[in-house]
Amino acid sequence: MRTVFVVVSLAALWMASDAALAADPPVGPRVLIKDFVFAPMDVTTHVGATVTWVNRDDEAHTIVSDTGLFRSGALDTDETYTFKFDKPGTYRVFCSLHPQMKATIIVH
């Protein structure tokens, strides 16, 4: 009986540690990409925040800073891109594959 308890306890601990790792996403706002739009289109956050873009479209998209500070590769459905903003400022982003898609990140 004691062996069963130890095995069950270890299995529960192992599953809890995996869940903790999976539940530890980057800190900061999330921007969804859906229907060829960044949502929200305007994000305000703080220095040190990590913004995560998530592609929920069936088409590939990119996230590109208009100043060349960062540029993602093409994101397929459900793929993500993150960027940590270390300096205050206004950052304009767009999708290089669909340039009409634009957003603004304001960092305080």
PELINMO-V709135 format. One line per field, one symbol per residue. phi: phi as a letter, one per 30 degrees, with the letter a starting at -180 (. if undefined). A space follows every 50 residues. Layout:
phi = ???
This chain:
phi = .dddddddddddddddddddddccdedkdccdcahibdbddbbcbcejdc cccbdcddcdbbbbddcidbadddcdeidbbbbcccbdlcccbacddbdd dbabcccc
